[in-house]
Amino acid sequence: MSEQLNPKDFIITRKRKKYKFALFANSPLCFEFDEWQKADDVDVVEIGAGNAHFLVELAACWPNQQFVALDVKADRLQSGARKATEQRLTNIRFVRARADQIDQLFMPCTLSTIWLTFSDPFPRKRSSGRRMTHPNFLRKYATVLKPSGALLIKHDNPDFFNWSLEQLVAEKWQITELSFDLHESELANDYKILTAYEQRWLGEGRITRFAHVTPPVR
Ligand SMILES: C[S@@+](CC[C@H](N)C(=O)[O-])C[C@H]1O[C@@H](n2cnc3c(N)ncnc32)[C@H](O)[C@@H]1O
């Protein structure tokens, strides 16, 4: 016989989600896309940040830089906002927006770094346009990055990672740092701060690939 489900569990779950959305709406660090004023003072952005604990940790290490975590899910972002508030950080904000809206959020040529951490791999060929390293996204990232800026990618999925490298090369980005096993490499410790997904996957023995790439010369 299949396991019985208790409807009350679902009510509690929905309430919990509503509670998280309320936390997002009430936090002065959190913004809906429509509330955000196009910025020219942001240094580092993480796209698809999830709970953004990785970016909160980076923001704590670099108090003189301004950070923004982007995700489409407010209930995830609010977790990072709570952490930032607990740590009294004033240099990080959380914006509920889609990756393709990045050029509407930031002034051209102003960002130093864009992080893509464990983006959804969309393994089906017909969904390749949704991968965050698709040329349509790469071209938008290139417009908001400073010429000296960089896109930093961490991923555990070799197919996604290799496909991304191919797109970057075809789009004339320069690969400046590359590792097929970040945590065994001598690359900077900042890169090795674990994201929520990474923490889970590393425990299962997966390996983090990493690339630091700079935009095509204009
Ligand atoms: C696999 S999770 C990784 C989360 C986080 N970067 C980490 O490493 O723990 C991918 C995240 O990307 C977000 N996402 C998916 N498509 C997006 C899009 N088009 N724009 C912004 N965020 C997106 C999802 O909501 C999800 O939180």
The ligand as a Gaussian input file, in Angstrom:
#p B3LYP/6-31G(d) Opt

LIG

0 1
 C       21.426000      24.490000      -9.130000
 S       20.958000      25.964000      -8.283000
 C       22.534000      26.584000      -7.710000
 C       22.370000      27.544000      -6.575000
 C       23.695000      28.149000      -6.041000
 N       24.425000      28.843000      -7.089000
 C       24.577000      27.107000      -5.406000
 O       25.627000      26.761000      -5.997000
 O       24.232000      26.653000      -4.310000
 C       20.578000      27.014000      -9.638000
 C       19.882000      28.318000      -9.226000
 O       19.695000      29.103000     -10.389000
 C       18.435000      29.742000     -10.301000
 N       18.018000      30.085000     -11.673000
 C       17.623000      29.219000     -12.645000
 N       17.355000      29.889000     -13.779000
 C       17.606000      31.204000     -13.522000
 C       17.538000      32.393000     -14.303000
 N       17.169000      32.360000     -15.579000
 N       17.873000      33.568000     -13.738000
 C       18.268000      33.618000     -12.418000
 N       18.349000      32.521000     -11.626000
 C       18.027000      31.338000     -12.174000
 C       17.541000      28.744000      -9.604000
 O       16.420000      29.372000      -8.993000
 C       18.503000      28.119000      -8.588000
 O       18.451000      28.794000      -7.334000

